[in-house]
Amino acid sequence: MITGPRTGPLDADQVLEAYPWPAAGRWVRAMMVTTLDGAAAGPDGLSGSISSDVDKAVFNAVRRLADVVLVGAGTIRAERYGPMVAKPEDADARAAQGSAPAPVLAVVSPSLDLPWEEPMFAESTSRPIVITLSSADSQRLDVAREHAEVVVLGDSLDVARLLDLLEQRGLRRIVCEGGPTLLASIASEGLLDEADITVSPMFAGGAHTSPTPVFTSPARFDLAHVIMGDGFLMNRYLRTTR
Ligand SMILES: NC(=O)c1ccc[n+]([C@@H]2O[C@H](COP(=O)([O-])OP(=O)(O)OC[C@H]3O[C@@H](n4cnc5c(N)ncnc54)[C@H](OP(=O)(O)O)[C@@H]3O)[C@@H](O)[C@H]2O)c1
């Protein structure tokens, strides 16, 4: 069966409503944009150059009511992440669901080679969390502790443990915004509940990033919706319950 798209503009609240969180339990949502040839960044090495206003509107909706935005260090080094700040328009909804005023930024970084001077560390509403390993350099650990809450996970990056740890802190609405390395680890362990994947109508070549990873077993996901705009397809996939 072939079905056609339902068209019509969506405002910011309608886009938000299209990305609900479950009422209880941990939920791990991936958010990434990929080109038609699977690239996670454009020729400048950034995801913004393969994104668009409509994709950014969905990106904002996907993280708006999250408890935590989880990213790998490569993303933090490449992209200029802004601070995670409380927004008045989200205050009531966040309070009603028992969330802190703003999502917490959580960065996975065994090396602790991070741009500590970026405002995301000093100006976020909640102190960012940095997840590292027991092999981390002790001087870098000292520096990291000046800027973030540091969690030493152990001697290897066990992503299941990492997600458990976030959940134990009450951070159960988890958005993983990549990059490809971190998302591949989470996806390959079968730990994704939702994948919000924007398909960008361009080819970028594979020179800049590893391919965008999402499904190790596509049969385990159902397509929940596609939002379209400017030639971009914002696909929402949910782990199948069948
Ligand atoms: N298209 C999109 O939606 C999107 C989203 C995010 C990023 N990006 C792009 O992706 C590129 C960065 O890619 P990336 O793969 O390097 O990003 P990444 O996954 O954010 O970062 C990789 C780094 O994070 C840590 N890390 C993540 N997973 C790990 C694991 N399983 N085990 C150990 N360490 C782990 C390591 O940090 P240390 O090096 O500190 O040890 C590793 O070098 C940039 O060009 C960025 O613009 C695109």
The ligand as a Tripos MOL2 file, in Angstrom:
@<TRIPOS>MOLECULE
LIG
   48    52     1     0     0
SMALL
NO_CHARGES

@<TRIPOS>ATOM
      1 N1         24.1720   14.6850   11.8470 N.am      1 LIG1
      2 C1         23.9700   14.8280   13.1320 C.2       1 LIG1
      3 O1         22.8280   14.8600   13.5780 O.2       1 LIG1
      4 C2         25.1570   14.9290   14.0340 C.ar      1 LIG1
      5 C3         24.9740   14.8590   15.4210 C.ar      1 LIG1
      6 C4         26.0930   14.9430   16.2330 C.ar      1 LIG1
      7 C5         27.3480   15.0670   15.6730 C.ar      1 LIG1
      8 N2         27.4840   15.1280   14.3260 N.ar      1 LIG1
      9 C6         28.8210   15.2450   13.7070 C.3       1 LIG1
     10 O2         29.5370   14.0840   14.0290 O.3       1 LIG1
     11 C7         30.9250   14.3840   14.0590 C.3       1 LIG1
     12 C8         31.5290   13.8330   15.3080 C.3       1 LIG1
     13 O3         31.4400   12.4360   15.2030 O.3       1 LIG1
     14 P1         31.9400   11.4560   16.3460 P.3       1 LIG1
     15 O4         31.5610   10.0750   15.9660 O.co2     1 LIG1
     16 O5         33.3490   11.7600   16.6810 O.co2     1 LIG1
     17 O6         31.0160   11.9700   17.5510 O.3       1 LIG1
     18 P2         30.7340   11.5490   19.0230 P.3       1 LIG1
     19 O7         30.1230   10.2050   19.1200 O.co2     1 LIG1
     20 O8         29.9580   12.6850   19.5600 O.co2     1 LIG1
     21 O9         32.1430   11.5820   19.7450 O.3       1 LIG1
     22 C9         33.0560   10.5370   19.7700 C.3       1 LIG1
     23 C10        33.8500   10.6770   21.0400 C.3       1 LIG1
     24 O10        32.9830   10.5380   22.1660 O.3       1 LIG1
     25 C11        33.5080    9.5970   23.0930 C.3       1 LIG1
     26 N3         32.7890    8.3480   22.8610 N.ar      1 LIG1
     27 C12        31.5760    8.2440   22.2730 C.ar      1 LIG1
     28 N4         31.1720    6.9800   22.2610 N.ar      1 LIG1
     29 C13        32.1540    6.2680   22.8260 C.ar      1 LIG1
     30 C14        32.3150    4.8840   23.0760 C.ar      1 LIG1
     31 N5         31.3730    3.9950   22.7460 N.pl3     1 LIG1
     32 N6         33.4590    4.4690   23.6700 N.ar      1 LIG1
     33 C15        34.4080    5.3660   24.0120 C.ar      1 LIG1
     34 N7         34.3120    6.6890   23.7850 N.ar      1 LIG1
     35 C16        33.1830    7.1330   23.2070 C.ar      1 LIG1
     36 C17        34.9930    9.5690   22.7380 C.3       1 LIG1
     37 O11        35.5060   10.7360   23.3680 O.3       1 LIG1
     38 P3         37.0180   11.1450   23.6500 P.3       1 LIG1
     39 O12        37.6010   11.3810   22.2780 O.co2     1 LIG1
     40 O13        36.9220   12.3640   24.4790 O.co2     1 LIG1
     41 O14        37.6880   10.0050   24.3470 O.co2     1 LIG1
     42 C18        34.9480    9.6610   21.2350 C.3       1 LIG1
     43 O15        36.1500   10.0690   20.6300 O.3       1 LIG1
     44 C19        31.0500   15.8890   13.9330 C.3       1 LIG1
     45 O16        31.3850   16.1850   12.6020 O.3       1 LIG1
     46 C20        29.6500   16.3760   14.2490 C.3       1 LIG1
     47 O17        29.3850   17.5810   13.5980 O.3       1 LIG1
     48 C21        26.4300   15.0520   13.5110 C.ar      1 LIG1
@<TRIPOS>BOND
     1     1     2 1
     2     2     3 2
     3     2     4 1
     4     4     5 ar
     5     4    48 ar
     6     5     6 ar
     7     6     7 ar
     8     7     8 ar
     9     8     9 1
    10     8    48 ar
    11     9    10 1
    12     9    46 1
    13    10    11 1
    14    11    12 1
    15    11    44 1
    16    12    13 1
    17    13    14 1
    18    14    15 2
    19    14    16 1
    20    14    17 1
    21    17    18 1
    22    18    19 2
    23    18    20 1
    24    18    21 1
    25    21    22 1
    26    22    23 1
    27    23    24 1
    28    23    42 1
    29    24    25 1
    30    25    26 1
    31    25    36 1
    32    26    27 ar
    33    26    35 ar
    34    27    28 ar
    35    28    29 ar
    36    29    30 ar
    37    29    35 ar
    38    30    31 1
    39    30    32 ar
    40    32    33 ar
    41    33    34 ar
    42    34    35 ar
    43    36    37 1
    44    36    42 1
    45    37    38 1
    46    38    39 2
    47    38    40 1
    48    38    41 1
    49    42    43 1
    50    44    45 1
    51    44    46 1
    52    46    47 1
@<TRIPOS>SUBSTRUCTURE
     1 LIG1         1 GROUP 0 **** ****
